[in-house]
Amino acid sequence: MPCQDAISAVPASAVSGRDDVIDLHSYESLADFLAGVPDPRRRHGIRHRIAVVLAFAVAAVMAGADSVTAIAEWAGDVPPEVLQALGACRDRRGRLTAPSLSTFRRVLRKLDGQALAAAFGAWLRAQVRDGLADASSLVIALDGKTVRGARGKDGKAPHLLAAMITGTRAVIAQKDINAKTNEITQVRPLLEDIDITGALVTADALHVQKDTARYLTEDKDADYLFTAVKDNQPSLFDALDALDWENAPVTHVMRDRGHGRRETRTIQVLPAPEGLFPHAAQAFLIERAIQDPRDGKLRSAVTALGITSRTTRRGGTPEALARAARAHWEIEALHHIRDVTMKEDAQQLRAGTSAQVSASLRNTAIAALRLAGFTSAATGRRWAARNPARPLAAMNLI
């Protein structure tokens, strides 16, 4: 029998313990966004639509699957009501059947990785949008990660540049960086089709580039915040370092305690000298001190210079700049979760686009669980694993 026309719903009663975690009415269905992902397979013999295969894959990763084999095993074990909700086909006997291991492997190997990341990103952006006061409160972090387990025979591994909304850890764009180029040249193609109007884009020293600054402000109508300006821009570093920081007041202080340490971060902000850097409005100096909470002794002290196009009129207060700079580390935390919690670097996925596609599945699973109320991906995955209908709730399929 043919596949169902649409991914359908299962009774809300199928998801025990859901109501105190996720508000289903505030989300759009992931299936609506996956329907537009190009199917790389030949039309003849296709049983499960591409959106169905991908919905199964995301649900399985949320529930703890860390490999293609584990995804197929999870799909083969779920009850009929979950198969129905995910849009599974029926066999000749009328029984609902999940996609096979070979189907998952073929799809994940041949998919357009950037198109898939864009579909996931559009869904996540839609979930985050309603919770924002205005576009200027959107902070997007840029950073790259090498997928070491996917290293090929030539010794090279895929390097993925991503754009992530801080706070939710929602990756809205991801691109595999060709070995012949680097991250610097790929910011434009990464963000080309993404609406980031009014957002504040954060990046580290590697991306302190005049062309990038002009692109973000002039072409994308966004702002930039570059931290840790270093020796790759010596003239800019010297100009920032020469500013009168000694007499500039500390305008915001952030304190945090945990993981056996006490951290204090301060920020000083000065107007950026005219002509210093394209569209630069403010310069800042962040000092970070870590103390032992038991005896108060200083463990380490780090200073970082930075520059931003955001003015105070557009919300670039010292507190907002300090929080945006602090939030940039979240994209590194996301990469750590993929490595440690989801064992990404242990997966030797080399064929086609499978490494990039698998990274997108993990990104989306992490963000969906965070949107569902879990600050710990490990806790969220255990929650999802205890009931196969729960990942569907996080994707708003029930």
Contacts in CASP RR format, 6 or more apart in sequence:
PFRMAT RR
TARGET T0000
AUTHOR 0000-0000-0000
METHOD contacts of the structure
MODEL  1
MPCQDAISAVPASAVSGRDDVIDLHSYESLADFLAGVPDPRRRHGIRHRI
AVVLAFAVAAVMAGADSVTAIAEWAGDVPPEVLQALGACRDRRGRLTAPS
LSTFRRVLRKLDGQALAAAFGAWLRAQVRDGLADASSLVIALDGKTVRGA
RGKDGKAPHLLAAMITGTRAVIAQKDINAKTNEITQVRPLLEDIDITGAL
VTADALHVQKDTARYLTEDKDADYLFTAVKDNQPSLFDALDALDWENAPV
THVMRDRGHGRRETRTIQVLPAPEGLFPHAAQAFLIERAIQDPRDGKLRS
AVTALGITSRTTRRGGTPEALARAARAHWEIEALHHIRDVTMKEDAQQLR
AGTSAQVSASLRNTAIAALRLAGFTSAATGRRWAARNPARPLAAMNLI
1 89 0 8 1.000
1 90 0 8 1.000
1 91 0 8 1.000
1 92 0 8 1.000
1 94 0 8 1.000
2 89 0 8 1.000
3 47 0 8 1.000
3 48 0 8 1.000
3 49 0 8 1.000
3 52 0 8 1.000
3 87 0 8 1.000
3 88 0 8 1.000
3 89 0 8 1.000
3 90 0 8 1.000
4 84 0 8 1.000
4 87 0 8 1.000
4 88 0 8 1.000
4 89 0 8 1.000
6 31 0 8 1.000
6 87 0 8 1.000
7 29 0 8 1.000
7 31 0 8 1.000
7 51 0 8 1.000
7 52 0 8 1.000
7 55 0 8 1.000
7 85 0 8 1.000
7 86 0 8 1.000
7 87 0 8 1.000
7 397 0 8 1.000
8 84 0 8 1.000
8 85 0 8 1.000
8 87 0 8 1.000
9 85 0 8 1.000
9 397 0 8 1.000
9 398 0 8 1.000
10 81 0 8 1.000
10 82 0 8 1.000
10 84 0 8 1.000
10 85 0 8 1.000
10 389 0 8 1.000
10 392 0 8 1.000
10 397 0 8 1.000
10 398 0 8 1.000
11 81 0 8 1.000
11 398 0 8 1.000
12 18 0 8 1.000
12 24 0 8 1.000
12 398 0 8 1.000
14 81 0 8 1.000
14 82 0 8 1.000
14 387 0 8 1.000
14 389 0 8 1.000
14 398 0 8 1.000
15 387 0 8 1.000
15 389 0 8 1.000
15 390 0 8 1.000
15 392 0 8 1.000
15 393 0 8 1.000
15 398 0 8 1.000
16 387 0 8 1.000
17 387 0 8 1.000
18 390 0 8 1.000
18 393 0 8 1.000
21 372 0 8 1.000
21 373 0 8 1.000
21 374 0 8 1.000
21 383 0 8 1.000
22 371 0 8 1.000
22 372 0 8 1.000
22 373 0 8 1.000
22 393 0 8 1.000
22 394 0 8 1.000
24 393 0 8 1.000
24 396 0 8 1.000
24 398 0 8 1.000
26 127 0 8 1.000
26 130 0 8 1.000
27 127 0 8 1.000
27 371 0 8 1.000
27 396 0 8 1.000
28 123 0 8 1.000
28 126 0 8 1.000
28 127 0 8 1.000
28 396 0 8 1.000
29 395 0 8 1.000
29 396 0 8 1.000
29 397 0 8 1.000
30 55 0 8 1.000
30 58 0 8 1.000
30 120 0 8 1.000
30 123 0 8 1.000
30 364 0 8 1.000
30 368 0 8 1.000
30 395 0 8 1.000
30 396 0 8 1.000
30 397 0 8 1.000
31 51 0 8 1.000
31 55 0 8 1.000
31 395 0 8 1.000
31 397 0 8 1.000
32 123 0 8 1.000
33 119 0 8 1.000
33 120 0 8 1.000
33 121 0 8 1.000
33 122 0 8 1.000
33 123 0 8 1.000
33 126 0 8 1.000
34 50 0 8 1.000
34 51 0 8 1.000
34 54 0 8 1.000
34 55 0 8 1.000
34 119 0 8 1.000
34 123 0 8 1.000
35 49 0 8 1.000
35 51 0 8 1.000
36 51 0 8 1.000
36 119 0 8 1.000
37 50 0 8 1.000
37 51 0 8 1.000
37 54 0 8 1.000
37 111 0 8 1.000
37 112 0 8 1.000
37 115 0 8 1.000
37 116 0 8 1.000
37 119 0 8 1.000
38 50 0 8 1.000
38 111 0 8 1.000
38 112 0 8 1.000
38 115 0 8 1.000
39 46 0 8 1.000
39 49 0 8 1.000
39 50 0 8 1.000
40 107 0 8 1.000
40 110 0 8 1.000
40 111 0 8 1.000
40 112 0 8 1.000
41 50 0 8 1.000
41 106 0 8 1.000
41 107 0 8 1.000
41 110 0 8 1.000
47 89 0 8 1.000
47 99 0 8 1.000
47 103 0 8 1.000
48 87 0 8 1.000
48 88 0 8 1.000
48 89 0 8 1.000
48 99 0 8 1.000
48 103 0 8 1.000
49 87 0 8 1.000
50 107 0 8 1.000
50 111 0 8 1.000
52 86 0 8 1.000
52 87 0 8 1.000
52 88 0 8 1.000
52 89 0 8 1.000
52 99 0 8 1.000
53 99 0 8 1.000
53 103 0 8 1.000
53 104 0 8 1.000
53 107 0 8 1.000
54 107 0 8 1.000
54 116 0 8 1.000
54 361 0 8 1.000
55 86 0 8 1.000
55 87 0 8 1.000
55 395 0 8 1.000
55 397 0 8 1.000
56 71 0 8 1.000
56 75 0 8 1.000
56 86 0 8 1.000
56 88 0 8 1.000
56 98 0 8 1.000
56 99 0 8 1.000
56 104 0 8 1.000
57 71 0 8 1.000
57 104 0 8 1.000
57 108 0 8 1.000
57 361 0 8 1.000
58 361 0 8 1.000
58 364 0 8 1.000
58 365 0 8 1.000
58 368 0 8 1.000
58 391 0 8 1.000
58 395 0 8 1.000
59 74 0 8 1.000
59 86 0 8 1.000
59 384 0 8 1.000
59 388 0 8 1.000
59 391 0 8 1.000
59 392 0 8 1.000
59 395 0 8 1.000
60 70 0 8 1.000
60 71 0 8 1.000
60 74 0 8 1.000
60 75 0 8 1.000
60 391 0 8 1.000
61 71 0 8 1.000
61 342 0 8 1.000
61 361 0 8 1.000
61 362 0 8 1.000
61 364 0 8 1.000
61 365 0 8 1.000
62 365 0 8 1.000
62 368 0 8 1.000
62 369 0 8 1.000
62 380 0 8 1.000
62 381 0 8 1.000
62 384 0 8 1.000
62 390 0 8 1.000
62 391 0 8 1.000
62 394 0 8 1.000
63 74 0 8 1.000
63 381 0 8 1.000
63 384 0 8 1.000
63 385 0 8 1.000
63 388 0 8 1.000
63 390 0 8 1.000
63 391 0 8 1.000
64 70 0 8 1.000
64 74 0 8 1.000
64 342 0 8 1.000
64 381 0 8 1.000
64 384 0 8 1.000
64 385 0 8 1.000
65 71 0 8 1.000
65 73 0 8 1.000
65 74 0 8 1.000
66 342 0 8 1.000
66 343 0 8 1.000
66 347 0 8 1.000
67 347 0 8 1.000
68 101 0 8 1.000
68 104 0 8 1.000
68 105 0 8 1.000
68 108 0 8 1.000
68 349 0 8 1.000
68 354 0 8 1.000
68 358 0 8 1.000
69 101 0 8 1.000
71 104 0 8 1.000
72 98 0 8 1.000
72 99 0 8 1.000
72 100 0 8 1.000
72 101 0 8 1.000
72 104 0 8 1.000
74 388 0 8 1.000
75 98 0 8 1.000
75 99 0 8 1.000
75 104 0 8 1.000
76 98 0 8 1.000
77 388 0 8 1.000
78 86 0 8 1.000
78 98 0 8 1.000
78 388 0 8 1.000
79 388 0 8 1.000
80 96 0 8 1.000
81 389 0 8 1.000
82 388 0 8 1.000
82 389 0 8 1.000
82 392 0 8 1.000
83 96 0 8 1.000
83 97 0 8 1.000
83 98 0 8 1.000
84 96 0 8 1.000
85 389 0 8 1.000
85 392 0 8 1.000
85 397 0 8 1.000
85 398 0 8 1.000
86 98 0 8 1.000
86 392 0 8 1.000
86 397 0 8 1.000
88 96 0 8 1.000
88 97 0 8 1.000
88 98 0 8 1.000
88 99 0 8 1.000
89 96 0 8 1.000
89 97 0 8 1.000
90 96 0 8 1.000
90 97 0 8 1.000
91 97 0 8 1.000
99 107 0 8 1.000
105 354 0 8 1.000
108 349 0 8 1.000
108 353 0 8 1.000
108 354 0 8 1.000
108 357 0 8 1.000
108 358 0 8 1.000
109 351 0 8 1.000
109 352 0 8 1.000
109 353 0 8 1.000
109 354 0 8 1.000
109 357 0 8 1.000
110 352 0 8 1.000
110 353 0 8 1.000
111 353 0 8 1.000
111 357 0 8 1.000
112 353 0 8 1.000
113 174 0 8 1.000
113 176 0 8 1.000
113 353 0 8 1.000
113 356 0 8 1.000
113 357 0 8 1.000
113 360 0 8 1.000
114 174 0 8 1.000
114 175 0 8 1.000
114 176 0 8 1.000
114 356 0 8 1.000
116 357 0 8 1.000
116 360 0 8 1.000
117 171 0 8 1.000
117 173 0 8 1.000
117 174 0 8 1.000
117 175 0 8 1.000
117 356 0 8 1.000
117 360 0 8 1.000
117 363 0 8 1.000
118 173 0 8 1.000
118 193 0 8 1.000
118 194 0 8 1.000
120 171 0 8 1.000
120 360 0 8 1.000
120 363 0 8 1.000
120 364 0 8 1.000
121 170 0 8 1.000
121 171 0 8 1.000
121 172 0 8 1.000
121 173 0 8 1.000
121 364 0 8 1.000
122 172 0 8 1.000
123 364 0 8 1.000
124 165 0 8 1.000
124 168 0 8 1.000
124 170 0 8 1.000
124 171 0 8 1.000
124 172 0 8 1.000
124 364 0 8 1.000
124 367 0 8 1.000
124 368 0 8 1.000
124 371 0 8 1.000
125 165 0 8 1.000
125 170 0 8 1.000
125 172 0 8 1.000
125 194 0 8 1.000
127 168 0 8 1.000
127 170 0 8 1.000
127 371 0 8 1.000
128 138 0 8 1.000
128 165 0 8 1.000
128 168 0 8 1.000
128 170 0 8 1.000
128 371 0 8 1.000
132 138 0 8 1.000
135 197 0 8 1.000
135 198 0 8 1.000
135 199 0 8 1.000
136 198 0 8 1.000
136 199 0 8 1.000
136 200 0 8 1.000
136 314 0 8 1.000
136 315 0 8 1.000
138 165 0 8 1.000
138 196 0 8 1.000
138 198 0 8 1.000
138 199 0 8 1.000
138 200 0 8 1.000
139 165 0 8 1.000
139 166 0 8 1.000
139 167 0 8 1.000
139 199 0 8 1.000
139 200 0 8 1.000
139 201 0 8 1.000
139 202 0 8 1.000
139 324 0 8 1.000
139 327 0 8 1.000
140 163 0 8 1.000
140 164 0 8 1.000
140 165 0 8 1.000
140 166 0 8 1.000
140 172 0 8 1.000
140 196 0 8 1.000
140 199 0 8 1.000
140 200 0 8 1.000
140 201 0 8 1.000
140 202 0 8 1.000
140 222 0 8 1.000
141 163 0 8 1.000
141 164 0 8 1.000
141 166 0 8 1.000
141 201 0 8 1.000
141 202 0 8 1.000
141 203 0 8 1.000
141 327 0 8 1.000
141 328 0 8 1.000
141 330 0 8 1.000
141 331 0 8 1.000
142 161 0 8 1.000
142 162 0 8 1.000
142 163 0 8 1.000
142 187 0 8 1.000
142 190 0 8 1.000
142 201 0 8 1.000
142 202 0 8 1.000
142 203 0 8 1.000
142 207 0 8 1.000
142 331 0 8 1.000
143 161 0 8 1.000
143 162 0 8 1.000
143 164 0 8 1.000
143 203 0 8 1.000
143 204 0 8 1.000
143 328 0 8 1.000
143 331 0 8 1.000
143 332 0 8 1.000
143 335 0 8 1.000
144 159 0 8 1.000
144 160 0 8 1.000
144 161 0 8 1.000
144 162 0 8 1.000
144 177 0 8 1.000
144 183 0 8 1.000
144 331 0 8 1.000
144 335 0 8 1.000
145 159 0 8 1.000
145 160 0 8 1.000
145 162 0 8 1.000
145 335 0 8 1.000
145 338 0 8 1.000
145 359 0 8 1.000
146 157 0 8 1.000
146 158 0 8 1.000
146 159 0 8 1.000
146 160 0 8 1.000
147 157 0 8 1.000
147 158 0 8 1.000
147 159 0 8 1.000
147 160 0 8 1.000
147 344 0 8 1.000
147 345 0 8 1.000
147 349 0 8 1.000
147 355 0 8 1.000
147 356 0 8 1.000
147 359 0 8 1.000
148 157 0 8 1.000
148 345 0 8 1.000
149 157 0 8 1.000
149 344 0 8 1.000
149 345 0 8 1.000
149 346 0 8 1.000
149 347 0 8 1.000
149 348 0 8 1.000
149 349 0 8 1.000
149 355 0 8 1.000
150 157 0 8 1.000
150 158 0 8 1.000
150 347 0 8 1.000
150 348 0 8 1.000
150 349 0 8 1.000
150 350 0 8 1.000
150 354 0 8 1.000
150 355 0 8 1.000
151 157 0 8 1.000
151 350 0 8 1.000
152 350 0 8 1.000
156 179 0 8 1.000
157 355 0 8 1.000
158 176 0 8 1.000
158 177 0 8 1.000
158 355 0 8 1.000
158 356 0 8 1.000
159 176 0 8 1.000
159 177 0 8 1.000
159 179 0 8 1.000
159 183 0 8 1.000
160 174 0 8 1.000
160 175 0 8 1.000
160 176 0 8 1.000
160 177 0 8 1.000
160 355 0 8 1.000
160 356 0 8 1.000
160 359 0 8 1.000
161 174 0 8 1.000
161 175 0 8 1.000
161 177 0 8 1.000
161 183 0 8 1.000
161 186 0 8 1.000
161 187 0 8 1.000
161 190 0 8 1.000
162 171 0 8 1.000
162 173 0 8 1.000
162 174 0 8 1.000
162 175 0 8 1.000
162 190 0 8 1.000
162 331 0 8 1.000
162 363 0 8 1.000
163 171 0 8 1.000
163 172 0 8 1.000
163 173 0 8 1.000
163 174 0 8 1.000
163 190 0 8 1.000
163 191 0 8 1.000
163 194 0 8 1.000
163 196 0 8 1.000
163 201 0 8 1.000
164 170 0 8 1.000
164 171 0 8 1.000
164 172 0 8 1.000
164 330 0 8 1.000
164 331 0 8 1.000
164 334 0 8 1.000
164 363 0 8 1.000
165 172 0 8 1.000
166 202 0 8 1.000
166 324 0 8 1.000
166 327 0 8 1.000
166 328 0 8 1.000
166 330 0 8 1.000
166 331 0 8 1.000
167 327 0 8 1.000
167 330 0 8 1.000
167 370 0 8 1.000
168 367 0 8 1.000
168 370 0 8 1.000
168 371 0 8 1.000
169 330 0 8 1.000
169 331 0 8 1.000
169 333 0 8 1.000
169 334 0 8 1.000
169 366 0 8 1.000
169 367 0 8 1.000
169 370 0 8 1.000
170 367 0 8 1.000
170 370 0 8 1.000
170 371 0 8 1.000
171 334 0 8 1.000
171 360 0 8 1.000
171 363 0 8 1.000
171 364 0 8 1.000
171 367 0 8 1.000
172 194 0 8 1.000
173 190 0 8 1.000
173 191 0 8 1.000
173 194 0 8 1.000
174 190 0 8 1.000
174 356 0 8 1.000
174 359 0 8 1.000
174 360 0 8 1.000
174 363 0 8 1.000
175 186 0 8 1.000
175 189 0 8 1.000
175 190 0 8 1.000
176 353 0 8 1.000
176 355 0 8 1.000
176 356 0 8 1.000
177 183 0 8 1.000
177 186 0 8 1.000
183 206 0 8 1.000
183 207 0 8 1.000
184 206 0 8 1.000
184 207 0 8 1.000
184 209 0 8 1.000
184 212 0 8 1.000
187 207 0 8 1.000
187 212 0 8 1.000
187 215 0 8 1.000
188 215 0 8 1.000
191 220 0 8 1.000
196 216 0 8 1.000
196 220 0 8 1.000
196 222 0 8 1.000
197 220 0 8 1.000
197 221 0 8 1.000
197 222 0 8 1.000
198 221 0 8 1.000
198 222 0 8 1.000
198 223 0 8 1.000
199 222 0 8 1.000
199 223 0 8 1.000
200 222 0 8 1.000
200 223 0 8 1.000
200 224 0 8 1.000
200 225 0 8 1.000
200 308 0 8 1.000
200 310 0 8 1.000
200 324 0 8 1.000
201 216 0 8 1.000
201 222 0 8 1.000
201 223 0 8 1.000
201 224 0 8 1.000
201 225 0 8 1.000
202 224 0 8 1.000
202 225 0 8 1.000
202 226 0 8 1.000
202 227 0 8 1.000
202 324 0 8 1.000
202 325 0 8 1.000
202 327 0 8 1.000
202 328 0 8 1.000
203 212 0 8 1.000
203 224 0 8 1.000
203 225 0 8 1.000
203 226 0 8 1.000
203 227 0 8 1.000
203 328 0 8 1.000
204 226 0 8 1.000
204 227 0 8 1.000
204 228 0 8 1.000
204 328 0 8 1.000
205 226 0 8 1.000
205 227 0 8 1.000
205 228 0 8 1.000
205 229 0 8 1.000
205 230 0 8 1.000
205 232 0 8 1.000
205 233 0 8 1.000
206 232 0 8 1.000
207 226 0 8 1.000
208 226 0 8 1.000
208 229 0 8 1.000
208 232 0 8 1.000
208 233 0 8 1.000
208 236 0 8 1.000
208 307 0 8 1.000
210 277 0 8 1.000
210 278 0 8 1.000
212 224 0 8 1.000
213 224 0 8 1.000
213 226 0 8 1.000
213 277 0 8 1.000
213 278 0 8 1.000
213 279 0 8 1.000
213 280 0 8 1.000
213 309 0 8 1.000
214 278 0 8 1.000
214 279 0 8 1.000
216 222 0 8 1.000
216 223 0 8 1.000
216 224 0 8 1.000
216 309 0 8 1.000
217 223 0 8 1.000
217 224 0 8 1.000
217 278 0 8 1.000
217 279 0 8 1.000
217 309 0 8 1.000
218 279 0 8 1.000
223 308 0 8 1.000
223 309 0 8 1.000
223 310 0 8 1.000
223 314 0 8 1.000
224 279 0 8 1.000
224 308 0 8 1.000
224 309 0 8 1.000
224 310 0 8 1.000
225 306 0 8 1.000
225 307 0 8 1.000
225 308 0 8 1.000
225 309 0 8 1.000
225 310 0 8 1.000
225 321 0 8 1.000
225 324 0 8 1.000
225 325 0 8 1.000
226 306 0 8 1.000
226 307 0 8 1.000
226 308 0 8 1.000
227 286 0 8 1.000
227 304 0 8 1.000
227 306 0 8 1.000
227 325 0 8 1.000
227 328 0 8 1.000
228 304 0 8 1.000
228 305 0 8 1.000
228 306 0 8 1.000
229 236 0 8 1.000
229 237 0 8 1.000
229 240 0 8 1.000
229 304 0 8 1.000
229 305 0 8 1.000
229 306 0 8 1.000
229 307 0 8 1.000
230 237 0 8 1.000
231 237 0 8 1.000
236 276 0 8 1.000
236 277 0 8 1.000
236 307 0 8 1.000
237 305 0 8 1.000
239 273 0 8 1.000
239 276 0 8 1.000
240 276 0 8 1.000
240 283 0 8 1.000
240 285 0 8 1.000
240 305 0 8 1.000
240 306 0 8 1.000
240 307 0 8 1.000
241 305 0 8 1.000
243 270 0 8 1.000
243 273 0 8 1.000
243 283 0 8 1.000
244 270 0 8 1.000
245 268 0 8 1.000
245 270 0 8 1.000
245 285 0 8 1.000
248 268 0 8 1.000
248 269 0 8 1.000
248 270 0 8 1.000
248 285 0 8 1.000
249 268 0 8 1.000
250 266 0 8 1.000
250 267 0 8 1.000
250 268 0 8 1.000
251 267 0 8 1.000
251 268 0 8 1.000
251 269 0 8 1.000
251 318 0 8 1.000
251 319 0 8 1.000
252 266 0 8 1.000
252 267 0 8 1.000
252 317 0 8 1.000
252 318 0 8 1.000
252 319 0 8 1.000
252 322 0 8 1.000
253 264 0 8 1.000
253 265 0 8 1.000
253 266 0 8 1.000
254 264 0 8 1.000
254 265 0 8 1.000
254 266 0 8 1.000
254 322 0 8 1.000
254 323 0 8 1.000
254 326 0 8 1.000
255 262 0 8 1.000
255 263 0 8 1.000
255 264 0 8 1.000
255 265 0 8 1.000
256 262 0 8 1.000
256 263 0 8 1.000
256 265 0 8 1.000
257 263 0 8 1.000
257 293 0 8 1.000
258 293 0 8 1.000
260 292 0 8 1.000
260 293 0 8 1.000
261 290 0 8 1.000
261 291 0 8 1.000
261 292 0 8 1.000
261 293 0 8 1.000
261 299 0 8 1.000
262 290 0 8 1.000
262 291 0 8 1.000
262 292 0 8 1.000
262 293 0 8 1.000
262 296 0 8 1.000
263 288 0 8 1.000
263 289 0 8 1.000
263 290 0 8 1.000
263 291 0 8 1.000
264 288 0 8 1.000
264 289 0 8 1.000
264 291 0 8 1.000
265 286 0 8 1.000
265 287 0 8 1.000
265 288 0 8 1.000
265 289 0 8 1.000
265 322 0 8 1.000
265 326 0 8 1.000
266 286 0 8 1.000
266 287 0 8 1.000
267 284 0 8 1.000
267 285 0 8 1.000
267 286 0 8 1.000
267 287 0 8 1.000
267 318 0 8 1.000
267 321 0 8 1.000
267 322 0 8 1.000
267 325 0 8 1.000
268 284 0 8 1.000
268 285 0 8 1.000
269 282 0 8 1.000
269 283 0 8 1.000
269 284 0 8 1.000
269 318 0 8 1.000
269 321 0 8 1.000
270 282 0 8 1.000
270 283 0 8 1.000
270 284 0 8 1.000
271 281 0 8 1.000
271 282 0 8 1.000
271 283 0 8 1.000
272 280 0 8 1.000
272 281 0 8 1.000
272 282 0 8 1.000
272 283 0 8 1.000
272 307 0 8 1.000
273 283 0 8 1.000
276 283 0 8 1.000
276 307 0 8 1.000
277 307 0 8 1.000
278 309 0 8 1.000
279 309 0 8 1.000
280 307 0 8 1.000
280 308 0 8 1.000
280 309 0 8 1.000
281 308 0 8 1.000
281 309 0 8 1.000
281 310 0 8 1.000
281 311 0 8 1.000
282 307 0 8 1.000
282 308 0 8 1.000
282 310 0 8 1.000
282 311 0 8 1.000
282 312 0 8 1.000
282 316 0 8 1.000
282 321 0 8 1.000
283 305 0 8 1.000
283 306 0 8 1.000
283 307 0 8 1.000
283 308 0 8 1.000
284 305 0 8 1.000
284 306 0 8 1.000
284 307 0 8 1.000
284 308 0 8 1.000
284 318 0 8 1.000
284 321 0 8 1.000
284 325 0 8 1.000
285 303 0 8 1.000
285 304 0 8 1.000
285 305 0 8 1.000
285 306 0 8 1.000
286 303 0 8 1.000
286 304 0 8 1.000
286 306 0 8 1.000
286 322 0 8 1.000
286 325 0 8 1.000
287 301 0 8 1.000
287 302 0 8 1.000
287 303 0 8 1.000
288 301 0 8 1.000
288 302 0 8 1.000
288 303 0 8 1.000
288 304 0 8 1.000
289 298 0 8 1.000
289 300 0 8 1.000
289 301 0 8 1.000
290 298 0 8 1.000
290 299 0 8 1.000
290 300 0 8 1.000
290 301 0 8 1.000
291 297 0 8 1.000
291 298 0 8 1.000
291 299 0 8 1.000
292 299 0 8 1.000
304 325 0 8 1.000
306 325 0 8 1.000
308 316 0 8 1.000
308 321 0 8 1.000
310 316 0 8 1.000
310 320 0 8 1.000
310 321 0 8 1.000
334 363 0 8 1.000
334 366 0 8 1.000
337 366 0 8 1.000
337 377 0 8 1.000
338 344 0 8 1.000
338 359 0 8 1.000
338 362 0 8 1.000
338 363 0 8 1.000
338 366 0 8 1.000
339 345 0 8 1.000
341 377 0 8 1.000
341 378 0 8 1.000
341 381 0 8 1.000
342 362 0 8 1.000
342 377 0 8 1.000
344 358 0 8 1.000
344 359 0 8 1.000
344 362 0 8 1.000
347 358 0 8 1.000
349 355 0 8 1.000
349 358 0 8 1.000
365 377 0 8 1.000
365 381 0 8 1.000
366 377 0 8 1.000
368 391 0 8 1.000
368 394 0 8 1.000
368 395 0 8 1.000
369 377 0 8 1.000
369 380 0 8 1.000
369 381 0 8 1.000
369 383 0 8 1.000
369 384 0 8 1.000
369 394 0 8 1.000
370 377 0 8 1.000
371 394 0 8 1.000
372 380 0 8 1.000
372 393 0 8 1.000
372 394 0 8 1.000
374 380 0 8 1.000
374 383 0 8 1.000
383 390 0 8 1.000
384 390 0 8 1.000
384 391 0 8 1.000
384 394 0 8 1.000
389 398 0 8 1.000
392 398 0 8 1.000
END
